[in-house]
Amino acid sequence: MRLIREDENSIRSEDNVELDYFFDIIDQFLNAVKDKAFRGEDKILTLIARSPNSNIVIALEQFSEHFSEHGIELRVIFNQIAPAESLCDWLDPDNSPCGKNPEKCIRWSGQTNLDDAHEQLALGEIMSWTGESMRRESNARYGYYILNENCVEAARLAQRSFKALWHIAKSIPESQNNRAKLASANSLCLENAKSNISLSIDSTIYIPIDNTRH
């Protein structure tokens, strides 16, 4: 998958039409936030998703900086928390779309069977999206979605559904949180090491020495 940033606000995928569809939805919501003085519930996004690898999840990741800039809160319930590598990105406090305390904004279904439930995104109280059954793999979906724009009733219903599931969902296992923090720390150490190496090379003074024959 290759993402293309057309300008500072527009992102496009070169090979995934579904991602472009999600980008458009999120763009539309962000534009509404910029145009209106949204507060409270209007600036909360709630997502029920199959896994950290779902396309709607991947799309939201690309807008992390925008969410932070506009004070938008994102809460997520995953039906599955695998693959661990993708989940770590969401639990990393330095990079998570959920902000600096992702462990408080992310839960998973635990032993509750949500396979027959549908993926769902509520964007404040103005928009909502319903996807396919979480039982289906990404490559076996029909792309049958319902998007409710400027429909407060549908958005509030989606928010209420999320809150009901949130109360029975489980916190992410501590082992996963620790793994994400360790990965973040290792990444920071690696970046610092690269920076120090670069600084060392740049500050090296080369003294020319005349060649002599003996």
VENVENUR-V48316 format. One record per residue. N is the residue number from 1. RES is the residue in one small letter. PHI is phi in whole degrees, 0 to 359 (none if undefined). OMEGA is omega as a letter, one per 30 degrees, with the letter a starting at -180 (999 if undefined). D_LAST is the distance of its C-alpha to the last C-alpha in whole Angstrom. Layout:
N;RES;PHI;OMEGA;D_LAST + N;RES;PHI;OMEGA;D_LAST
This chain:
1;m;none;l;61 + 2;r;235;l;59 + 3;l;259;a;61 + 4;i;240;l;61 + 5;r;262;a;61 + 6;e;288;l;63 + 7;d;206;a;63 + 8;e;295;a;63 + 9;n;246;a;66 + 10;s;251;l;66 + 11;i;237;l;65 + 12;r;223;l;65 + 13;s;259;a;65 + 14;e;280;a;63 + 15;d;222;a;65 + 16;n;220;a;68 + 17;v;296;a;71 + 18;e;296;l;72 + 19;l;298;l;70 + 20;d;300;l;70 + 21;y;299;l;74 + 22;f;291;l;73 + 23;f;302;a;71 + 24;d;297;l;74 + 25;i;297;a;76 + 26;i;293;l;74 + 27;d;302;a;73 + 28;q;298;l;77 + 29;f;294;a;77 + 30;l;297;l;74 + 31;n;296;l;76 + 32;a;293;l;79 + 33;v;296;a;77 + 34;k;292;a;76 + 35;d;279;a;79 + 36;k;235;l;81 + 37;a;275;a;81 + 38;f;288;l;81 + 39;r;219;l;82 + 40;g;54;a;82 + 41;e;300;a;83 + 42;d;293;a;82 + 43;k;249;l;78 + 44;i;248;l;78 + 45;l;255;l;77 + 46;t;237;a;78 + 47;l;226;l;77 + 48;i;247;a;78 + 49;a;226;a;76 + 50;r;298;a;75 + 51;s;197;l;72 + 52;p;296;a;68 + 53;n;262;l;68 + 54;s;295;a;71 + 55;n;297;l;70 + 56;i;295;l;72 + 57;v;290;l;70 + 58;i;299;l;67 + 59;a;296;a;68 + 60;l;297;a;69 + 61;e;302;a;65 + 62;q;287;a;64 + 63;f;250;a;66 + 64;s;307;a;65 + 65;e;296;l;64 + 66;h;293;l;67 + 67;f;297;l;69 + 68;s;295;a;68 + 69;e;299;a;68 + 70;h;258;l;71 + 71;g;66;a;72 + 72;i;270;a;73 + 73;e;263;a;74 + 74;l;240;l;74 + 75;r;239;a;75 + 76;v;225;l;75 + 77;i;240;l;76 + 78;f;261;l;75 + 79;n;284;l;77 + 80;q;231;l;74 + 81;i;252;l;70 + 82;a;261;g;68 + 83;p;282;a;65 + 84;a;298;a;64 + 85;e;297;a;61 + 86;s;290;l;63 + 87;l;295;l;65 + 88;c;302;l;62 + 89;d;299;a;61 + 90;w;282;a;65 + 91;l;267;l;65 + 92;d;286;a;61 + 93;p;297;a;63 + 94;d;274;a;60 + 95;n;228;a;60 + 96;s;294;l;64 + 97;p;297;a;66 + 98;c;271;l;69 + 99;g;94;a;67 + 100;k;282;l;66 + 101;n;234;a;68 + 102;p;297;a;68 + 103;e;296;l;70 + 104;k;271;a;73 + 105;c;245;a;73 + 106;i;233;l;73 + 107;r;225;l;75 + 108;w;223;a;76 + 109;s;290;a;79 + 110;g;63;a;79 + 111;q;275;l;81 + 112;t;288;a;83 + 113;n;275;l;84 + 114;l;250;a;83 + 115;d;303;a;82 + 116;d;274;l;85 + 117;a;284;a;84 + 118;h;252;l;83 + 119;e;299;a;80 + 120;q;207;l;81 + 121;l;233;l;79 + 122;a;248;a;81 + 123;l;253;a;80 + 124;g;61;l;81 + 125;e;242;a;85 + 126;i;241;a;85 + 127;m;218;l;83 + 128;s;209;l;83 + 129;w;229;l;82 + 130;t;238;a;83 + 131;g;257;a;81 + 132;e;270;l;81 + 133;s;300;a;82 + 134;m;285;l;79 + 135;r;288;a;80 + 136;r;278;l;79 + 137;e;293;a;75 + 138;s;302;a;73 + 139;n;274;a;73 + 140;a;235;a;77 + 141;r;256;a;78 + 142;y;265;a;81 + 143;g;72;l;79 + 144;y;267;a;83 + 145;y;235;l;83 + 146;i;237;l;85 + 147;l;243;l;84 + 148;n;255;a;86 + 149;e;257;l;85 + 150;n;52;l;87 + 151;c;235;a;89 + 152;v;297;a;90 + 153;e;299;a;92 + 154;a;294;a;89 + 155;a;295;l;86 + 156;r;293;l;88 + 157;l;296;l;90 + 158;a;296;l;86 + 159;q;295;l;85 + 160;r;294;l;88 + 161;s;298;l;87 + 162;f;296;a;84 + 163;k;300;l;85 + 164;a;297;l;87 + 165;l;287;a;84 + 166;w;301;a;82 + 167;h;290;l;85 + 168;i;257;l;84 + 169;a;286;a;81 + 170;k;255;l;78 + 171;s;293;l;75 + 172;i;296;a;72 + 173;p;308;a;71 + 174;e;301;l;69 + 175;s;299;l;66 + 176;q;289;l;66 + 177;n;298;l;65 + 178;n;295;l;63 + 179;r;297;l;61 + 180;a;295;a;61 + 181;k;294;l;60 + 182;l;294;l;57 + 183;a;297;l;56 + 184;s;295;l;56 + 185;a;295;l;54 + 186;n;296;l;51 + 187;s;296;l;51 + 188;l;294;l;50 + 189;c;298;l;48 + 190;l;296;l;46 + 191;e;296;l;46 + 192;n;295;l;45 + 193;a;295;l;42 + 194;k;297;a;41 + 195;s;296;l;42 + 196;n;293;l;39 + 197;i;296;l;37 + 198;s;297;a;37 + 199;l;296;a;37 + 200;s;296;a;34 + 201;i;292;a;32 + 202;d;294;a;33 + 203;s;267;l;32 + 204;t;292;l;29 + 205;i;258;l;27 + 206;y;259;a;23 + 207;i;253;a;21 + 208;p;294;l;18 + 209;i;238;l;15 + 210;d;292;l;13 + 211;n;285;l;10 + 212;t;232;l;7 + 213;r;257;l;4 + 214;h;242;999;0
